[in-house]
Amino acid sequence: MSPVSVIDNEVDILIGAFRSDLTSFMEEWRSIFSRFHLIVVKDPDVKEFKIPVGFDVRVYTESDIVKVVGSSKPSLFSGYSSRYFGYLPSQNILTTLNTPATPFFFNTLYDPYQKGSHFVRGYPFSLRSGVPCALSCGLWLNFADYDAPTQALKPDMRNTRYVDAVLTVPLKSMMPMSGVNIAFVRELVGPAMLPALKLVKEGEVRWETMEDVWCGLVVKTVCDHLKLGVKSGIPYVWRNEKGSAIDSLKKEWEGVKLMEDAVLFVETLRLSPSSVTAVDCVLEIAVAVKERLGSTHAVFVSAAEAMVEWVKLWKAVQSLDH
């Protein structure tokens, strides 16, 4: 499978606007952002809003969200969840997606399709064509994506190591996903990039959310079933953080406990051969979540229902484009 060229007008960059002034952020990224179409989704709680000129940008506000989902469900896209609304009108959101992935056999010399690397001795030639990469998870410098307990225990810890490498996440290996620095092919896994699991005391600080972690479990399950690849590694972004990890720990602790049940569920989940698209997979997972996890905690019932609602919304928006 040969690499695919990146065509600027076929790529969208999605930005969740959680603060009122994006000027400094967008100016720092102007050399990259100016090449592509930008989708900016403004958190409904942000009232005043400012972005610099000179970008090909479409800003979605609370009124746009209400037009699509109705006046009864705008809270589905508040806070960090607002970025999910941008997935609906987006094209491909693309970084390392232009080369295949190798989930079925681990290559010990990183990504064999990257410059300076190749398949190691003993790697089956029958698997060297790889499979389409549907999701790429980038990394972070400065503040890494630690949870509240880790950040509270080691408040001064920063990630200063830049590793110029990419790895394919192996088949059946689960992973926590951060929604901050990701790329995906919407035609392959768009319906699985969903907002669903919201904690009862969820706040607006990253430590206080588990939604993208749950989304990562769902989309990795979908990719494994559909024989698609997931990568982790470059590119990096520099991250600054806000909020108190200790205060957030009180809110996130519920999510820490829920993850134990969620991981066991995903590890034992087997999707049926009749699920041949991401939509099929998400709906089947939603049924299993409600049946197997619903009795353990009400948040899983809500998550299952939100997954079904997201699929309905995804289908409705896509039908408008055709």
N, C-alpha and C positions, 0 to 999 in steps of 0.2 A: 504494500500500500504506500504510494508516494505522498509526500507532503503536499498540503493544499495551500495555495497562496492566500494571504490575508487581503481582502478587498475592503477598503475603508468604509464604503457606503453600505456594506453588509454587516457592519458591526455597530452595536449600541453600547455605550458606557452608562451604567445606571448609578445614580448618586442619591442616597437618602439624605434629605436635608433636615438635620435635627437641631440646627442653630440658625439664627436669623441672618448672619452674614457669611457667605461662602467665598468672599473675594480672595482672601489670602490662600485658601485651599486651592481654588481653581487657578490662580495665577502660578502657584508652584507647579501645577500639572499642565500648564497651558501648552507646552511643546507636544504633549501626547494628546490631551483632550481636544485640541483644535483640529485634529485629523478626523475625528469621529462625530457621529450624532450623539448628543447627550440627552438622557432622560433624567430629570430631577423630580423627585417626589417629595413634596413638602409635608413634613409632619403636621397634622391638623392643629397640634398645640403650639406651633410656631406662628406667631401673628405677623410681625414685620419680617420682610424677606428681601435680601439683596444679593445679586450675582453680577459679575462684571460682564461687559459687552465683548463681542468678538467671538462668540461660540455658537455653534449650531445646536441649539438647546430647546427642548420642550419641557416646560414646567407643569407638573400636575399638582393641583391643590385639592383641598377638601371638597370643593364643589365638583371637581372632576371625578373624584372617588364616589361621591354620592350619585352622580349620573349613571355610573356603571353598576354599583352594588346596591343602591337604594339608601334611603335615609335611615334605615334601621340597622345597617351593618358597617358604618364608616369606622367604628372602633376596631374592626378587624385589621385595619392598616394604620394604626397609631404607633407612635414610638418607633422602635427598631423594626417593627412589622411593616412600616410604610414602604420599605424597599420592595416588598413582595408585589405591591400594586404595579410597580414598574416592570415586573416580569411579564405582565399581560400584553402590553403593546410592543415589547422589545423584539428585536431580531436576535441574531446570535450575539452573545456576550462572550468574547473570545480572547484567549491569551495563548496557552499552550495546547489549544484544541486542534491545531493544524497538523499534528502528527499523531499516529496511532498509539494505542496503549497495549500493555502486555500483562493482563491480569491472571492469565492461566499458568504462567511459568515465570518465576522471579529472575530478573537479570541482575546479577550482583555488581555490575558496573553501571549502575544508575539507568537512566533512560537511553536505550540503544539508538534512538532516533536523534538525540541531541548531538551537536557538533563536538567532536573529540571523543565520542563514545561509540560502542558497537556491541553486538551480541557476544557473550563470552563463550568459551569452548564448552561444548556439551549442550548448548541451547538448541532445542529441536528446530530444524529448518522448516518443518510444517507449521510452526507457530510464529515464525518471524515476520509474517505480514501484519500481525497484530489485529486489533479490533478498533472501531471508532472510539475516540476519547470524547465522552459526553460531558465530563465535569473536571475542572481543574481548580485546585485549592491552593492559592498562594499563601505566603507566610508573612511574618511581621518582624521588624526591627524595633528596638526600644521596648515598648510594652508588648510582650507576647500574649497570646490568648489564654492566659491562665484563669482558673476559676477563683471565686472569692476566697475559699480557704487557703489556697496556695499563695495568692497575692497578699492576703492578710498576714500569713506566716513569714513571707519574705518580701516585705514592702519595697525594698531597695533593689530587688533583682530586675535586671534588664537583659534583653537579648541583644548582644552586640555581634553575634556570629552570622556572617553572610556565607551561605554554602551555595555555590553556583551549580545546582543539581536539581533534577526532577526524578521522582520515582512513581511507578504505577502502584496504586494500592492493590494488594493481591485479592483474588477472588475469595469471598466469604470473610474477609477481614473488615470489621466495622471501624468507623472513625467518627470523631466529633467534628462537625463542620462549623466554621465561622462564616457568617455572611458578609464579612467585611471585605475580603479580597478573593473573589471567586469568579470563575468564568464557566459558561455552560452552553450547550447547543439546545436551543429551545425546541426544535423539532423532535429531538430524541427524548429529552427528560424535562422539558418545561412544565408539564402538569405535575411533576413530582417536586418542584421547587416551591413548596407551599408553606403558608403560615398555619399552624394548627395548635401546637401544645403551648398554651399560655398558663403560667403559674398564677395562683390566686393573688399573691402579693407582688406580681411582676411590676418592676419599675422601668425607668427609662435609661438606666445605666446597663452597659453590656453584661456586667456581672449578674444582673438581676433577671436575665432572660435565659430560656432554654430552647426557644423556638427554633433557632438555626441548628442547634445540636440534634433535635428531633428530626428536622428536615434532612440533615445529613444521614441519619439512620435510614430514613425512608428512601432517599434517592440512591444510596449505595445498594440497598436491597433491590431496587428496581434495576439498577445497572447490572448487578450480578445476574439477575434473572434473564435480562434481555441480552446478555453477553456484550455489554458496553464497558468502556474503561473509565477509571477515575485516577487522576494524577495529583500529586502533592509536591510542592517545591517552589522554585522561582515562578513568577516574580515576587519580590518583597515590597512591602509598603512600610513607611515609618509611621508608627502609631503613638499618639499621645492619649492619655487616659484622664478621665474625670471621675469624681465621686469617691466615696470611702468604701474600701473592700470590706472593712469590719461591719459597717452598717448594712452593706449589701448582703453579707453572709446570712443575716437573719432572714432575708427574703429568698435567697437562692438555695438555702439548705433543703427546702422542700424538693427542689429539682435534683439536688444531689442524691437524695434517697430514691426518687422516682427513676433515675437513670439505671439503678440496679435491676429493677423490674423490666425496664425498656430493653436493656441489652440482652437479658435472658430471652425475652420474647423474640427479638430479631434473630438471635442465633439459632433458634429452633423453628423459625418460620420458613415454610416452603410454599412457594406460589405455584399455582396450577399451570399446566401447559397451555390452557385456554387464554391466559393473560399474555397477550402478544404486543401490547403497547403500554406506554407509561400510564395512560388513563386506566387501562384494565388493571394494572398492578396496584395503583393507588387505591382504587375502589376495593380490590380484594384485601389489601392491607387494612383498610378502614374497617371492614367487616371483622377481620381477625382481631384488631385492637379492641373493638367493642366487646367481642365475645370472650377474649382471653384476659384482657386487662381491665375491662370496665368495672369488674367487681372489686378490684384492688384500690382504685382511686377514681373519683369523679372526673378528674382532669383528663383521664384517658377517654372517657365517654365524650367529653367536649371535643377532644382532639379528633376522634373518629368522625364526629359530625362535621367538624370544620374541614376535614379532608374531602368529604363528599361535597360540601358546599363549594369548596375551591374548584373541584373538577367541573361542577355545573357552571361556575363563573368562567372558568377557562374555555369551556366549550362555547359559551354564549359570546364571549369576546372574539374568539377565533371565527365564529360564524359571521360576524360583522365584517371581517376582513376579506371574505370570499364572496 
